[in-house]
Amino acid sequence: MGDKLSTKAVKAMVTRHKSRKKGVDLNGVDLSGLDLNGVDLYKADLRQANLSQTNLEKANLEKANLRQANLENANLVKANLAKANLSWAILKGTDLHSSTLKDADLRWANVEKANLEDADLRRTDLRDANLEGAELGKANLNGASLRRSNLKNANLKKANYDQLAEWPKGFKP
């Protein structure tokens, strides 16, 4: 992981990149514990960034690259992560309540004990993800792929799913 940035420095970088088609480059940067509530990180490069215990409530992370990022115990309530790449990311204990993860890539992600209650996971790729103990109550899983994922002790009560949703072999929702 790289250097630690302040909330003010991150917001200044984001402001400078707003007019560009490419998102801000925060690859490998330590953003742990910062308050980035509502920040616009559209298309941001956050690969291998440390976002553990960061407040990203209502943040826009649409199309962001968070591959191998550490988001352990982060607050992503009502965040927009549509079409984001979260493959191999650590989301253990992360609060994603009412977040949008539509069309996101969470292959091989560790989502253990995360709160995904009422989250929009339509067409999300969760193949091989660890969802052990995750809260998925009222989540929208229409068209989601959960093949080979670990759903041990995950709560799927009142979760919505359709015939296009793919489940681990032998799993009955």
C-alpha positions as CSV (number, residue, x, y, z in Angstrom):
1,M,0.0,0.0,0.0
2,G,1.1,3.5,-0.7
3,D,1.2,6.9,1.0
4,K,-1.6,8.1,3.3
5,L,-3.6,11.0,1.9
6,S,-5.9,13.4,3.8
7,T,-9.6,13.8,3.0
8,K,-8.9,17.3,1.8
9,A,-6.2,16.1,-0.6
10,V,-8.5,13.4,-2.0
11,K,-11.3,15.8,-2.6
12,A,-9.0,18.2,-4.3
13,M,-7.7,15.5,-6.7
14,V,-11.3,14.4,-7.5
15,T,-12.2,18.1,-8.3
16,R,-9.3,18.4,-10.7
17,H,-10.4,15.2,-12.5
18,K,-14.1,16.0,-12.9
19,S,-13.7,17.5,-16.4
20,R,-11.7,14.5,-17.6
21,K,-13.1,11.3,-19.1
22,K,-10.7,9.2,-17.0
23,G,-11.2,9.0,-13.2
24,V,-8.7,10.0,-10.6
25,D,-5.7,7.6,-10.1
26,L,-5.5,6.5,-6.5
27,N,-3.9,3.1,-7.2
28,G,-2.4,1.6,-4.1
29,V,-3.1,4.7,-2.0
30,D,-3.9,4.5,1.8
31,L,-7.3,6.1,2.3
32,S,-8.1,4.2,5.5
33,G,-10.4,5.8,8.0
34,L,-11.1,8.9,5.9
35,D,-14.5,10.6,5.6
36,L,-15.3,10.5,1.9
37,N,-19.1,10.8,2.3
38,G,-20.7,11.6,-1.0
39,V,-17.4,11.9,-2.9
40,D,-17.6,11.4,-6.7
41,L,-15.0,8.7,-7.6
42,Y,-16.6,7.8,-11.0
43,K,-14.1,5.6,-13.0
44,A,-11.5,6.1,-10.3
45,D,-8.5,3.7,-10.3
46,L,-8.5,2.4,-6.7
47,R,-6.7,-0.9,-7.4
48,Q,-5.0,-2.2,-4.2
49,A,-6.0,0.9,-2.3
50,N,-6.6,0.7,1.4
51,L,-10.1,1.9,2.1
52,S,-10.6,0.0,5.4
53,Q,-12.8,1.8,7.8
54,T,-13.4,4.6,5.3
55,N,-16.7,6.4,5.2
56,L,-17.9,6.2,1.6
57,E,-21.6,6.6,2.4
58,K,-23.5,7.8,-0.7
59,A,-20.2,7.9,-2.7
60,N,-20.3,7.5,-6.5
61,L,-17.9,4.7,-7.4
62,E,-19.6,3.8,-10.7
63,K,-17.2,2.0,-13.1
64,A,-14.4,2.4,-10.5
65,N,-11.6,-0.2,-10.5
66,L,-11.3,-1.5,-7.0
67,R,-9.6,-4.8,-7.9
68,Q,-7.7,-6.1,-4.8
69,A,-8.7,-3.1,-2.7
70,N,-9.1,-3.4,1.0
71,L,-12.6,-2.1,2.0
72,E,-12.8,-4.1,5.3
73,N,-15.3,-2.5,7.7
74,A,-15.9,0.4,5.4
75,N,-19.2,2.3,5.3
76,L,-20.7,2.1,1.7
77,V,-24.3,2.6,2.7
78,K,-26.3,3.9,-0.3
79,A,-23.1,4.0,-2.4
80,N,-23.2,3.6,-6.2
81,L,-20.9,0.8,-7.3
82,A,-22.6,0.0,-10.6
83,K,-20.3,-1.6,-13.1
84,A,-17.4,-1.4,-10.6
85,N,-14.6,-3.9,-10.6
86,L,-14.3,-5.4,-7.1
87,S,-12.7,-8.7,-8.0
88,W,-10.4,-10.0,-5.3
89,A,-11.4,-7.1,-3.1
90,I,-11.7,-7.4,0.7
91,L,-15.2,-6.4,1.9
92,K,-15.2,-8.3,5.1
93,G,-17.6,-6.6,7.6
94,T,-18.4,-3.8,5.1
95,D,-21.8,-2.1,5.3
96,L,-23.3,-2.0,1.8
97,H,-26.9,-1.6,3.0
98,S,-29.1,-0.1,0.1
99,S,-26.1,0.2,-2.2
100,T,-26.2,-0.3,-6.0
101,L,-23.8,-3.0,-7.3
102,K,-25.7,-3.6,-10.5
103,D,-23.5,-5.2,-13.1
104,A,-20.5,-5.1,-10.8
105,D,-17.6,-7.7,-10.8
106,L,-17.1,-9.3,-7.4
107,R,-15.4,-12.5,-8.5
108,W,-13.2,-14.0,-5.8
109,A,-14.1,-11.1,-3.4
110,N,-14.2,-11.7,0.3
111,V,-17.6,-10.4,1.4
112,E,-17.7,-12.3,4.6
113,K,-20.1,-10.9,7.2
114,A,-20.9,-7.9,5.0
115,N,-24.2,-6.2,5.1
116,L,-25.8,-6.3,1.7
117,E,-29.4,-5.9,2.9
118,D,-31.6,-4.2,0.4
119,A,-28.7,-3.9,-2.1
120,D,-29.1,-3.9,-5.8
121,L,-27.1,-6.8,-7.1
122,R,-28.8,-7.3,-10.4
123,R,-26.5,-9.1,-12.9
124,T,-23.6,-8.9,-10.4
125,D,-20.9,-11.4,-10.9
126,L,-20.2,-13.1,-7.5
127,R,-18.7,-16.3,-8.8
128,D,-16.2,-17.8,-6.3
129,A,-16.9,-15.0,-3.8
130,N,-16.8,-15.7,-0.1
131,L,-20.3,-14.5,1.2
132,E,-20.1,-16.5,4.5
133,G,-22.3,-14.9,7.1
134,A,-23.3,-12.1,4.7
135,E,-26.6,-10.3,5.2
136,L,-28.5,-10.5,1.8
137,G,-32.0,-10.0,3.1
138,K,-34.2,-8.0,0.6
139,A,-31.3,-7.9,-1.8
140,N,-32.1,-7.9,-5.5
141,L,-30.2,-10.8,-7.0
142,N,-32.0,-11.0,-10.4
143,G,-29.6,-12.3,-13.0
144,A,-26.7,-12.5,-10.5
145,S,-24.1,-15.3,-10.8
146,L,-23.2,-16.9,-7.5
147,R,-21.7,-20.0,-9.0
148,R,-19.1,-21.6,-6.7
149,S,-19.6,-18.9,-4.1
150,N,-19.5,-19.7,-0.4
151,L,-23.0,-18.9,1.1
152,K,-22.5,-20.7,4.4
153,N,-24.6,-19.0,7.1
154,A,-25.6,-16.2,4.6
155,N,-29.1,-14.7,5.2
156,L,-31.1,-14.7,2.0
157,K,-34.5,-14.1,3.7
158,K,-36.8,-12.0,1.5
159,A,-34.0,-11.7,-1.2
160,N,-35.4,-11.3,-4.7
161,Y,-34.0,-13.5,-7.5
162,D,-35.3,-14.8,-10.8
163,Q,-34.7,-17.8,-13.0
164,L,-31.5,-16.2,-14.5
165,A,-29.8,-16.1,-11.1
166,E,-27.1,-18.8,-10.9
167,W,-26.4,-20.6,-7.6
168,P,-23.6,-22.8,-6.3
169,K,-24.1,-26.5,-7.2
170,G,-26.6,-28.1,-4.9
171,F,-27.6,-24.8,-3.2
172,K,-31.3,-24.2,-2.9
173,P,-32.3,-20.6,-2.0
